[in-house]
Amino acid sequence: MGTGSPPTPNPFEILRQVFGYPGFRGQQEAVVGHVVEGGDALVVMPTGAGKSLCYQIPALARPGVGVVVSPLIALMKDQVDALVQLGVRAAALNSSLDPAEARRVEEALARGELDLVYVAPERCLTPRFLELLSRVRVALFAIDEAHCVSQWGHDFRPDYLGLSILAERFPGVPRMALTATADAPTRSDIVERLALGRARVFVSGFDRPNIRYRVVYKERPRQQLARFLEGHRGEAGIVYCLSRKRVEATAAWLREQGWDALPYHAGLDPAVRHAHQERFLRDEGVIVVATVAFGMGIDKPDVRFVAHLDPPKSLEAYYQETGRAGRDGLPAEAWMAYGMGDIAALAWLLEGSGADEAHRRVERRKLEALFGYCETAECRRRVLLGYFGERLAADCGNCDTCLEPVETWDATVEAQKALSCVFRTGQRFGVGHLVDVLRGRDTPKVRGWGHHRVSTFGIGEDLDARTWRSVFRQLAAAGMIQADPDGHGALRLTPRARPVLRGEERVRLRRDPAGRRTARTQVPAAELGGADEALFQRLRAWRLETARAQGVPPYVIFHDATLREVARARPRTLEELAAVPGLGRAKLARYGAALLGIVTEAAVDREEEGGPLQRPVGPPTEDRGPSDRRPKFPPRSPP
């Protein structure tokens, strides 16, 4: 499959024989065809949509070695381990290798013995590596997680800026930039900074229909999190927190409650961080409680939930982080708890970031969009996709506002009262005090500031405190008030409040249900019958044992989706097994006999228990495209 090897089948044959899938999905075929023919590309494709195949297949179809620039060692290792399982000659060059190992990889690269090599941006730009590449044939350059190059992206990394040199040093070699998350300004920034002016832009739909979105108001956040986690017993997941302190405290509390929870943040000893990440990747049912230092590039496909105990800084970050759930396409859930204090905390972080005013203005708009999403009464998926410029034809039916529709009410008068109270008290106080004034509570603080004499004192006694807090929260989400980062959470008016106060604009708010929202609907599982579920669990146990013996994560052996198809189809021959998606020729040769043995053993056990020996064998339920379709690719010619 590399320089000096026999001619390789066309990309369709690579997809089928190496990766084990019968057809391309979505825009994969168009991207692959464009790059195989030598074109540059910017690919924006949601997590779980097969983005990696868009550069892996062209790297195998074109003569030479594919060079993949990747930001994280963990991502490189996962990708290389998975490719080696498929019989692909892949390696990584990063700081985790000792000098002798790095030298062996460099020598293999120089001899043309690699199909793909993964490198960090820092190493890619070193004179030594660039000189090495100048002596070999390069099939393509793929810059993964390309949003890192953009000042408007949610994970800007200066090391990516120098990658434009690849266009100068290697003219004629196709270059690809790939990311799961990039709005229009970020896409333009990527094109400019990576000198991809001639690149064709492929933007796939952002929808992840297998993820259920749910947002709750913070009341007793730990208890709310515990209730959510009860629906995910024994499943792997990530809980995000804003601070290291909260990460440590939450992980300790979850362990006290019987959960297998591990902390992860940049302040931990590197060896501890590595150990916790490895346990998450290699064991089943581990929960990682983390700051955003954890997750980018984590290739674990069977993460069944992502929970935010604190909101992220933007909808881009939210989409990227929640996208780590359900990469295998099976049902998953994104849960977030959000409160008024989070507005003040994130605003304080933004204003203290040291960024210039233009950058802060952009980030403020992103914060407003995030909190608007939290407070929406509409289908959450509509709002989320709309942010990225994509329109959903109908409500999704798989988010909390669809499953539990929210009532709205004309709150124009109440909004005017709340905004007036902010103004009359000098724009110097937080929600708690403002609610006391509106409800006419004669507290020492109210009397001490003389607020029992302002015109808004007691004008809101018809609403309870919880409703008033909701009103303030939604006005903040609408951008009419904002937390003053220098005033310890004090609220102040914005220009958007003026038309409401003047009676020129009406306000409609969502009505929060009375009392705490404890009801939740179960995320639908990828259903298997009783006997099939038992076989699936046998297959998972075999996979875990096999993975531990090889020192790789279980999903590198097979994804859950593949094992579920084996359990459903119960193949009796290698030919039938080969029809299961995810079983290419290398894995079929390596594991086919073991899989058939487990299926046969389960059938015998079933017969002994009085059940039918076999159920009818049907086609796999996962369809990645018509298997009789051939893309318009010429066969690869010998190098």
Secondary structure, 3 states (H helix, E strand, C coil): CCCCCCCCCCHHHHHHHHHCCCCCCCCHHHHHHHHHCCCCEEEECCCCCCCCHHHHHHHHHCCCEEEEECCCHHHHHHHHHHHHHCCCCEEEECCCCCHHHHHHHHHHHHCCCCCEEEECHHHHCCHHHHHHHHCCCEEEEEECCHHHHCCCCCCCCHHHHHHHHHHHHCCCCCEEEEECCCCHHHHHHHHHHCCCCCCEEEECCCCCCCEEEEEEECCCHHHHHHHHHHHHCCCEEEEECCCHHHHHHHHHHHHHCCCCEEEECCCCCHHHHHHHHHHHHHCCCCEEEECCCCCCCCCCCCEEEEEECCCCCCHHHHHHHHCCCCCCCCCEEEEEEECHHHHHHHHHHHHCCCCCHHHHHHHHHHHHHHHHHHHCCCCHHHHHHHHCCCCCCCCCCCEHHHHCCCCEEECHHHHHHHHHHHHHCCCCCCHHHHHHHHCCCCCHHHHHCCHHHCCCCCCCCCCCHHHHHHHHHHHHHCCCEEECCCCCCCEEECHHHHHHHCCCCCCEEECCCCCCCCCCCCCCCCCCCHHHHHHHHHHHHHHHHHHHHHCCCHHHHCCHHHHHHHHHHCCCCHHHHHCCCCCCHHHHHHHHHHHHHHHHHHHHHHHHCCCCCCCCCCCCCCCCCCCCCCCCCCCCCCC
